[in-house]
Amino acid sequence: MKPINVNRTKITLYPDSKRVLVRPFHFMSGQRASEICARVMSLSEDEVHTLLGELWAEFGGRHKNIREFFRRRFEEVHPYLLSDRTLSEERALLVGGYFTHEYSFEAAALFNPSIVPHPDQSNLAIGSQRFVLSLRATGEGHISSITFRSGIVNSDGKVVIDAPTRYSLEPARVPNAAFEKSLFERKLRELNLLGAFSREALRPLAELFTLEELRTSISLAAKELQVRDLETEKVAKKTLTLAQSCFEVQFDSDSCLSERVLFPYTAAQSHGIEDARFVLFQDDDGARTYYATYTAYDGKEIQPQFLETPDFLHFKFITLIGPAVENKGMALFPRKIKGLYAMLGRQDYENLYVIFSDHLHFWHAAQVILRPAFPWEFIQLGNCGSPIETEAGWLVISHGVGPMRKYCIGAFLLDRDDPTKVIGRLREPLIMPNKNEREGYVPNVVYSCGSLLHGRQLIIPYGTSDYATTFATVQLDEVLAAMQ
């Protein structure tokens, strides 16, 4: 069989420690926070003015809206002031500055990319396509977040990446986001939390309710039923935790895509939002929505979770439920198949599975479709993003792990009408780490979280040794012809 011609581009995206976020700076105890506030309160107004001026001079040009961030941090730490004294605006901002720090969110690595068509395809040359690239950015403490870039694939398949701006920012939490009562009740049932207490807590709520309304209703239910046992307290806590894990965020509409960073927010995400696999999903009615599976990591356990966005400005974080929701690397098919949603996964850490569901949030029985067969994948198989629909079948870019824990990128083909059937498979890797890609945070790894089909050309962004990101292009017809 003739070797597949893989064209490695000259593009490499390296982590940049100059890209920083302003984030809350937390102290170990309330006593220490109060002591710091007291020290700031002891300064004269002239000293406050001078110190704040120095802060603006050093940090004002590095961040958008840093003044508003300082003001918000002051409001959050106000209880530690232990004083009713009215503060000047400058002193309040200075207090906020002492409880703020910079975080270099991609100082360690920028890798494991996913690529989808951009929601805005206007003002392009004929034959060109604009795309959104998501990346896993890793900083201090090995905490991972999601960051973005944009770019264009032109008519001859050349990839061009837009330069990021100098700023970076987090989204605002959407206040009073609504929960669907019937959906929330189903999630409680799946988690074995739907009993007499939780039913009483849900009973007075409208079909759409907010987190605060749920919190109030849980408190009232506890009083009404006069229960204070440990088991009921556990149910109440888990019910609130479930609600808190499902939230919405919104970026400023005037922000650039490259400025937006999805940083860990919940306890389940506290050590990382990892390896987002974005896909542009088309529903039966023609509506198109971007979804992404990702891995939430709390420092001990991993948990597959879900993102939804129409425009990369407004994001919903969603909890996935069901026995098939485990391990890394779940990837959603871009449309329903015979009326059901479909997902790829690796539930046993070794083989590849397909899962079907009547609802995006619930995943149950998984069916194995592919097992390691070739030496370069003897340790384990996994997907490198959502399947790509072609006239020949569902093309899945995959990865395999071989000796010395070397990761290679491969591919296989699934039947379009029945993706439990494997109808083609590459015997040899499509991409192996070369001498320029094998050194990094985790050596000998090439890995992707999603590719793009542009005409008859595959655009494959991939991470190199869990450190940087590059691109390869390959002709679809060559890949299909090499399938066995």
N, C-alpha and C positions, 0 to 999 in steps of 0.2 A: 504494500500500500504506500502510495506517495505521501511523504510527510506533509502535514498541514503547515502552511506558511503563516506564522504568527509574527506580526509586526509590532515590536516594542517601540512606543513613542519615546521622544526625548523629554517628555513632561515628568517631573517628579515634584510632588508636594511634600515638603519637609515640615516637621513641627516648628513652630515659631514662638519662642518664649516671650516675644514682645507683645503677643496678643493676650490681653489681660481683661478680666472682669472685675468690677467692684462688687464685693460680697460682704455679708455681715461677718464681723469678727466677734466670736463668742468667747466668753471667759468661763473658767471652770466653776465659779461660784458667784452667787449674787452678792456676797460680801465683797469680793474683789471688784466687781462691777461698781458697787457703791463707793468704794475707796477711790476708784478712778474718777468717777463723777465728782466726788468731793474735791479732788485735786484741781479739776477744771474749774469748779465753782470758786476756788480760792484765788484764781487769777484776776488781775485787774482788767478793766475793759480795754486798756491800751495793749496789754499783753495778749488778750484774746484777738484783737484786731490784727496784731502783728503775726501771730501764729496762723490765723486763718488765711491771711494774705500769702504766707509761705506755702500753705497747702494748695491754694489756687494756682500759684505759680508753678508748683512741682507736678500737680496732678490734674489741673483743670483742663489741659489740652489733651489728656490721654483718654478721657471718657465723655460720653454724652450725658447730660443731665446729672452730673455728679452732685450738684447743689440739692436737687430733689432727693437724691439717695441719702445724703447726710441728714436732711430734714426728716425723712422716713425713719432712719435709724435712731434719731433723737426721740421720736415719738415711741418707738419700740422699747427704748431703754429708760424712758422717763420715770417709771416706777422706782428705779434705783437711785434717783436723785435725793430722795428722803428730805425734800424741802418744798415748801409752797412758794418759794421766791419766784417772781416773774423774771424770766431770762430774756436778754436781748436776742435778736435774731442771730447775730454773729456767735454768741456763746452757745446757743442751741445747735447751730451748725457745727461748731467745733466739737461739742460733745458727740455728735453723730460721727464726726471724723475719727474719733478715738475708738469707735466701735465698728469701723470699716477697714477692710484690707483689700489688696489686689490679689487675684488668683490667676496664675498663668495656666490656662486650661489645656493648652496643647504643648506644654514645655517638654513632655517626655515622648509623645508619639502622636502621629496623625495617620490613621490607617483604616483598614476594613471598610472600604467605600461601597456605597449603593448609588445607582444612577437611574433617574426617571425623566420623562419628558417634562419640561418646564410648563407651568400653567399659562404662560404668556409666550405665544409663538408669533407675535406680530413683528413687522418690520425686519424680516429675514430675507436673505437672498434665496432664490429658488433652489430647492434641494438641500437647504440647511435646516438644522433642528437645534433648538435651544434646550438645555437640560439643567436639572438640579442634581447636584452631587452632595450626598450626605456622607459625613466622615465621623469616625470615632476618634475623639480628641482625648488624650490622657495627660493629666498634670500631676502636681504634687500629691503624694499619698496614693498614687495609682488610681485616682478617681477619674472615671470616663464620662464624657458628655457627648452630645450630638452637635456638630457644627456643619455649616453648609458652604458650598461654593456654587457658582453658576458657570456655564460655558456654552459653546456652540460646536456642533459637528457640521462641517460644511459639505458641499455637494460631492467633493472627492474624498470624503471620509477623514479629513484632518480635524483633530481635536484641538480646540482653543479654550483655555481656562481664563475667566475674568479675574483680574487682580482683586483681592479682598481689600476692603477699606481698613483704616487704622483702628476703627472702633469695634467693640464687642459688647453685647448686652443680653440680659436675660428677659424673658417675657414677664408680664404681670399676671397674677392669678385672677381668673375671671370670678368676680363675686357672685354669690347666689346662683351658681350653676345648678341646673335642674336635673333631678333623677327621675326616671320612669318607674313608677311604683310596681307595675307588673314585672318589669325586667329585674328590678332590685329584689323582688320577692323570689323570682326564679333563681337568682344567684344565691340567696340565703338557703333555699331548698337544696341546691346542689352542694352547698357547703355544710349541710346538716345543721343549719342554724335556725330553721323555721319551726319554732315551737309556739307554745301558748304565749310566752313573753314577747317574742318578736312579732307575732300576729297582732297582739294588743298594741305594740308600739307603732305598727304600720296602719292600723285600723283608721285613726282619725286623719291620716295624711291624704292629700289630694293625689290625683294621678301623676302630677308633676310636683315634686317637693325639693326643698333645698337641704343642705347639710345641717344648717342651724335648726330648721324645722324638725329634722330627724333627731337631732340631739335633744331638743325640748321634748319631743314625743317619747323618747326612751326614758327620760327622767320622770315624766308623768306616768308612764306605764309602770315603772318601778314603785311609785307611790300608790297607784291604784291597786296593784296586785299585792302590795305590802310584802315585797320579796327583797331579801338582802343576802340570799345564799350565794356562795362562791360561784356556783355553776351559772346562775343568772348574770352575775357580774361579768363572767367570761363571755357569755353570749352578747351582752351589751357592748363590751369592748370590741369584740370581733366584728360586730355589726357596724360600729363606727369606723373601725379600721378599713373595712371593705369600702365604705362610702368615701373615706378620705383618700383611698387609693385611686379613685375615679374622679378626675378633676380636669379643668380646662384652663388654658393659658392663652394670652394674646400679646403679640409683639406690636410695637408702634407701627402704624401703616406707612410711615415715612422712613422706616429702617430698611437698609439694604440686606439682601439675603445673607451675604457673608458676615454680617454683624450679629446674626441671631444664633444664640447658643441655648440648647435645652440641657440645663444642668440638673443633676439629681435633686429631687424635691422631697420625696417621701422616705420613710424609714427603709422600705424595701429596696429603694434605689440608692441608698446613702453612700455606697461604695462604687456606684457606676450605672450608667445607662449604656449598655454595650451592644455593638454589632446590629444596628438597625437595618432591617431589610425592607426598603420602601418599594411599593408597587402602585401603579396607576390602575385602579380597579374600575371596571365598567359594569354597572348593574343592568338588570334585564330591561329597565325602562330607559337605558341610555345614559343615565346619570353617572358621572365620573368622580371618584374620590380617591385621594391618596391614603393608603394605609401602610403601616409599618409594624412588623413584629420586632421586638427588642428583648434583651435580657436585662432584667433588674437584678442587681447584686447588692446585698446588704453587708458584705464582708465575710459571711459564712455560707449563705445559701443563694442559689440562683433561681429565678422565676421568669418564665416567658411572659411578656406583657404586650400591649397593643397601643398603637398611636393612630389617630385619625386627623386628617386636615384637608380642607378644600383648596388651600391657597398658600400654605407655608407661613401664614401669619397667625391663624387660630388653630390650636392643637387641643385635641381631647386625649387624655391618658385613660386607658381602659384596662380593667382587670379581666384576664382570660380565666375561664373556669372549666374544670373537667379533668378526668384521669389522664388524658393525652397531653395535658399542658405540663410538660416537664422537659428538662434538658434544654440545651441551647439549639438555635438554628431552625426554628419554625419559620416557614415561608409560605405566604398566601398566593394561590393562583389568581390571575388577574380578572377572572370572571367566574360565574357559577358554571357547574357542569351538571347537566340533567337536573337543574333546580336546586342544587346544593352547593354550598361553599366548599372549597377544597384547600387543604394545607399539606405541605411537606413537613416532615419532622424526623428527629432521630431520638426516639424515646428510650432506646436502650444503650445509648452512647456508642453504637457500633454500626447499625444498619439504617437504611433509609425507609421511611414509612410514608403512607398517604392517609389522610384523615378527612372525612366528610362531615358536614354539619348543616343544620337548618338555620343556624344563627352564628354570626361572627364571634360572639363572646363565649361560646360553649363548644368544647371539643372532647369527644369520648373515644370510641373504639378506633384504633390505628391498625393499619394493615401493612406488613412489611412488603416492600417491592424490590429492594436491591440490597445485596450483601457483598462484602469485599470479595473480589475474585482475582485481582491482579496484584503482583508484589508491591506496587507503589501505593496500594490502598489496604494492605492486609490488616492494619491496626484499626482503622475506622473510615467510614464514609460520611459525607455531609453535603448539604447543598451550599451553593454560593449565591443564593438569592432566589427570587420567585421564578417559576417557569416562564418561558417565553413562547408564545404561540406562533407556530409556523405551519405551512401547508402540510409538512411531513409529520407533525406531531408537536407535543410540548417539549421544547428543548430546555434541559436543566443543566446549567453550569454547576459543576460539583467540585468537591475537594476530596482527596484521599490522603491518608497518613501512612507513611511507610517506615523503613528502618531509619534509625537516628532521629525519629519523630520529624521527618521531612514532610512538609505539606506540599502537594502538587494540585493543580487545577485540572479537572477533566470535564467530561460532558456525557450525558445520556439523553435518550429520547423516549417519551411516553406517548401512548395512544391518546389522540385528542378526545375521543368519546369515553374512553375508559383508562384513566391515568394509573390504574393499578397494573397495567400491562407495560412492560419495558420492551420497546421495539427496536432499540438501537443503543450502542454503547461504545465509547472509545476504549481501545485496549491499552493505549499509551496516554500519558498525560498531555494535555494541551499546552500547559505552561508549567515549567519547573523553575525553582529559584536558580538564577545564574550567579556568577561570581560577584556581580555588583548588587545582588539582592539578598544574598544569604547572611550578611552580617547585620545585626540589629538587636533590639531588645529581646526578641525570641528568634534565634537563628534558624535559617533554613525553612522559612515559611512564606508561601504566597497564598493569599486568601482574599476573596471578594464577597460582598454581600448583595450584589446585584449588577446585571449587565443591561445593555440597551441595544436593540436592533434598529439600525439606521439603513433603510433600504435593504440591501443584501449583505450588509456588513455588521458584524458584531463588535460593539465597543465594550471592552472589559476593563474597568478600573479595578486595581487590586492592591492590597497592602503588601509591603515587603518586610518580612521579619518583624512584624508588629511594631514598625517604626515610621515608615513613610508610605506614600501612595504614588503609583504610576499607572500607565494605561497601556493596553495592548489592543490591536485591532486584528480581526481575522474574517475572512469571507465565510458567510453562512454556508454556502454550497460546498465548500471544502470540508467543513465540519460534518455536514449531513452525509457527504459521500464516504467519509471515513468511518461512519458508524457500522458496527457489526451486530 
